[in-house]
Amino acid sequence: MDSIIEKFRQKIESTEVDFVRSRLDSINWNARLIGIKGPRGVGKTTLMLQYIKKNFPADSSALYVSLDNIWFAANTLSSLTDQFVKRGGKYLFLDEVHKYPNWAQELKNIYDDYPKLKVVFTGSSMLEILNARADLSRRAIVYSMQGLSYREYLQLEHGINLPVVSLKEILEDHVSIARKVNSKVKPLQYFDDYIRRGYYPFFREVPELYLQRLEEVVNMTLEIELPLLRKVDIAYVPKLKQLLHIISESVPFIPNVSKLSERIGINRNTFITYLYFLNEAHIIRNLYKDATGVSQLQKPDKIYLDNTNFQFAFAASNAQKGSLRETFFANQMSFQHEVEYTEQGDFLIDRKWTFEIGGQLKTTRQVKKVKNSFVAADDLEYGNANKIPLWMFGLMY
């Protein structure tokens, strides 16, 4: 255990807190059991370490450990927890829980056996909380995390601090918001940079290798997490990559399930299930006319890549402005709102607002007869009436 404590101290020393994700402030850290889910590379580990550094002294009260540590080859999480509590531990932070066998059962036991201990854990976006063998849904408060918003990118890369604005504020007062933002920064100045390379926080580490690292993130998800968490046969991974390549060449993609499943060489139901898994993994985004109770065998009405950066990593030559705009809008909006397919416009949000996405010259003509309809237009610094600048939807978290 001493080796784990030493590594924890080293990580804390190297953790910077100059920039902290907005997600940190929206988590109720007083809960006894907290889960943070999200795809690879979005910054779950950094968020947890930053919280520790900002809130705990360098004593024995808090401990961070990654459950893929080789120490667990000969030791259990339960024994670590017992030693930690006996040494005065009060806050246990567990990273990568999905890589530890029987994690849900042991967390349940820890929750029940140590009522004064608070536990925070992170895991894959595909982590099963409700359907795990030990149901943690009544015990754990689970938060989701995704990549940087445009607002966070501006703060991290350019030191420009803008307030978070809600969708309600945007719809009711976007002209005023635009005026305040334009007094600090030209919002379109860095927008294309964000679209190309600003979604994952590691874009700053080795900028010239960023797109290559994105491919590695996706490969790790397909080759490790899907077989581990969704029991996908590793022999099918090449077919998943082929499917992803087809989608990236023609997003937004309206799937012809029969033709595509035949082309890839898998049956229809398996094909649709794979689409569902790729959506869970935050590699693609499936849109449905009715997203309520979507099952693994329900065909999506439209498919996008999860974020715009993937387009440049997978098929840069097919990076069309229109699809990038729609991908950006769906990605930023989906973090806190329900996004569904609609035949009147491009997106239906929370079953209340209809949005058409387009360029500067886009008019409201296509949705003028639709109640609560708006246009999100690119290349605009200011909007007017129901026409809102597209970049503004990147300020919502």
N, C-alpha and C positions, 0 to 999 in steps of 0.2 A: 504493500500500500504506500510505502514511503516514496517509491519510484513514481507512482501516480501523482502524489502531492507535489513532487519536484517538477514534473512535466506541467502540471497545472500552474505553478508559480511562474515557470518560464513563459507559458502562453499569455498569462495576465500581463507580464512585463512588456511583452511585444505587442499587446493590443492597444490600438490608438482609439481615442474617443473624441477626436476633433469633429468627425461627422458621425451622426447616429441616425439610423433609420427611424422614420415616423412611427413604425410599428411598435417600437419600444414603449412609447407613451400610451399606447392604446391597450396594452396588456394589463390585466388586473394581477399584479405580482403577489397579491396577498393570498390568492387561492392556494390550497394545499397541494394540488396536483395540476400542473399546467403542461399542455402539449403544444408544440409549434411545428406545424407541417409545412412542407414546401419542396419544390424541385431542387435538384442539385445546383449549387453555385449562387443561390440568391442571397446568402449571407446569414443563415440561421445560426451557425456557430459563432460568427462575429458578434451578432446581436446578443447572444447569451453571455459571451465573455465581456462585452462592453457593460452590460447590466451589472455583472459581478464587480467589475473594476470601479464602477461609479457608486456602488452601494454597500460594499463590504470591506472591512479592514483586512489587513494581511494576517489573519488569525485562522483558527481551526473551524470557524463557524460555517464556511462555505467551501464547497469542493466541486470542481468540474472534472468530468472524465468522459472520454469517448468510448462507447461500448464495442468498438472494433479494435480496442487495445489488446495486444497479445497477452496481457496479464490475465484476461478472462478465459484464456485457453485452459488454465488450471485453477481458476477461481470463479466464484459466482457473484452476481450483483447483490444477492442477499447478504453474503458474507462481508462484502465491501461496505454495504449500508450499516450493518451491525457494528463493524469496527469504527466507522465514521461517527455514528451516534454516540458510541461509548467514549470517543475522544472529544465530545462536545459539539459535534456537527449539528447544524440546524437547517442548512439549505444545500440540497444536492442537485447538481445540474448534470444531466445525462444526454450525451450527444449520440446520434446515429443508433437509436434504439432498435431499429428494424434489422440491424446486423447481429443482434443478440438473440439466440434461441430462447423461446418461451418468455420473451420480454413482458408481455401483457400480464401473465400470471404472476410473475415476480413483482411487477409494479403494484398490482392489486394487493399482494401480501404485504408489501412495504407500506402501502397506504393504510392498511388495516392495523398493522403491528406497531407502527411508529407515528402515533397521532400528532406529535409535536414537530415532526419533520416535514418540511416543504420540499417538493420535488418538481423540477422543470425538466422536460425531455423534448428532444427534437427528433424528427424522423422524415422519411420520404413523403411526398405528396400523396402516395398511394397507401400510406399507413392506415390499417384498419383499426379503428377505435371501437366502433359499435359491434362489429362482427368478429372481433378477435375472440379467441377461446375464453379468455377472462374479460368480460364486458366492462370496459372502463368508462363507458359513456355517462354513468351516473356519478362518477368520481372526478373525472378529468374535465377541465375547461380547455378546449382545443382551439387554437388560432391558426389561421393560414397566413403564409407569407409568400409574396411573389417578388419579381425583380423590381428594379428602380422605376419609380414614376419619373416623368419628365421634370417635375419639380425637384425631386431628390437628386437627379442627375445634375441639374443646374447648381445645386448646393455643393455636391461632392466635387464636381469637375471645375466649376468656375466661381465658387464661393458666393453665389447669389442666393440669398434667403428670401423665399416667397412663402406666404401662409398657405395652409391647406384650405381649399374651398370645397364645399359640398355641391352635389348635383343641383340641389334646390337653389342654392345661391347662384350658380351659373345660369340656370334657366330664368331666374327672376331679375338678375342684376349683372349680366355679363359685360355690359358696356362700362360700368363702374369698375369692375374687376380688371378689365383690359386697360383702363386708364391708369390704375395703380401699378400694374405689372410693367407697362410701357415706360413708366417713370423710373423704373429700376433697370430694365433690360429690354432689348429688342427681342421679343419672344421667338421670332423666326430665325434669329441669328445662329442658334445652336440646335435647332430642331432636327435638321437633317443628320447632324452628327449623332444625336440620340437615336434616331430611327435606325441608323446603321450600326452603332456600336455602344449604345449607352444603357442597355437593359440590365446586364449582369455587373455587379460591383467590381469584379475582377478585371474589368476592361482597362484599368489603370496600371496593372502589374507589368505586363509586357504587351503594350498596345498592338505591335505588329503581329503578335501571335493570337490575338483575341478570337478571330473567326475560327482558327484551328482548335483553340480550346473549347469553343462552343460545340464543335463536332465531337470532341472527346467527351464532353458532358453528356451529349445525346447517346453516344456509343456506350458509355458506362450505364446509362439508364436502361438501354435496350438489352445489354449483355449481362447485367448484374441484377438490377432492381426488378425488372419484369419477370425473369425466371425465379427470383427469390420470393417476390411478393404476390405474383399472379400465376405462378407455376407454368409460365410459358416455356415450352420446350426450346432449349438453346438452338436446336436445329432450325427453328422457325425464324430466328433473328434476322438472317439475310432477307427473308421475305418481308419482314417489318421494315427493313432499310429500303427495300425496293418500293414498298408502298409509300414510304415517306418521301422518296425521290419523286414519285409520280405526283404526289400532292403538292410538293414545293414547286413543281414546274407549271402548275396551273391554278394556284390559289387566286381568289376564292374558288373553292372546288365543290362542284355539285356531283356527288358520287353516283355512278351507275354501278351498283353493287354486283350485278350479274356479270357484266363485262370485265370489271376489274378483278373480281375473285377468280375468274377463269384465266385472265392474263397472268396473275401472280401464281396461280396453281394451288389455291386453297378453296374450301367450300364457303358458301355464302355466310353461314352463321359464324364461322371462325373469322372470316373477314370483318364482319361487323363488330365482333368481340374485340378484335385487334384495334379497331378505330376507337372503341370505348377505352381500352387500356392506354392508348397513346394520348387520349384526352386527359385521363387521370394523371398521367405522367407529366402533363403540361408541355407536351411537345407539339400537339395540335389542339385546336379548339373546335369542337363540334357544336353546331347550332341546330336547335330543334324548334319546330313550331310550338310545341308544348313541352317545356323542360321538366314538368312535374313528374316525378317518379320515373325518370328515364332508366330503361333497363339495358343490359349488355347486348340485347338482340334488337334494339331499336335503331333503325337506320337514320343517321343525321341528314338534315335537309341541306346543309352547307358546311364546308370545312375550311378553316383557316389554319395557318401556322400559329403557334401560341403567341409569339412576339415577332416584331419586325426584324430583329437581329438575325433570327434563324433564316430569313429569306436570303440574306447576304452570305451566310455560311453554307447553305445548301444549294442555292441556284441563283447567284447574283445576277446572271444575265436575264433572269425572268422577273427581276424586281420592278414591277410596274407601279407607278405612282398611285393608281387607284386602289390596288390591293393593299399596298403599304398603309394607306390612309385608313382603310377599313380594319386592317389588322391592329393598328395602333388604337383605334377607338374601342374595339371589342376587348382588347387586352386591358386597357386602363379602366374601362367601365366595369369589367367583370369582377374586379377585386371586391367591390362592395354592393354590386347590383346584379340582378338577374338579366342576362342577355339572351334574347330568343330571336329566331328567324321570323321574318314577316314578309309577305308578298307585296305589302304596301310600304315601300321604303326599304332600308337596308337592315335596320335593327329595331326590335321592340324591347324597351327597357322597363323592367318591373311591371310589365303588362299594362303600362300606362302611357309611356312616351314613345313616339315613333321618330326615328332619326334617319335621315338621308345623308350620306357622306359624299363629299365631292371637292372640287377645286374652288378657286376664288369666284368663278363665274356661275357656280351652281345656284340655281334658283329653287324656290319652294314649290314650283309648279307640280312636281310629281306627287307631293304629299299635301297639297293645299286643301284637299277635301277630307284629310284625315285629322281627327281631333287630337290635340296635344302633340302636334308634329313640329319638328325642327330640322334645320340643315346644319351640319357641322362642316364648315368649309376651311380648306387648307389655304395657305398663302394670304391670310388676312391677319392684320394686327388688331383690328376692331370689327365687331359684328354690328348687326342692326336688327331689331325686332326678333324674329325667330331664326335668324341666321347668326350662328355662333362660331367664333374661330376654333378650328380643330385643336390647336395646341392647348387650349384652356382645359380640355378634358384630361390633360396630364398633370393637373394641379390637385387632384382629388385625394391623394394620400402622400 
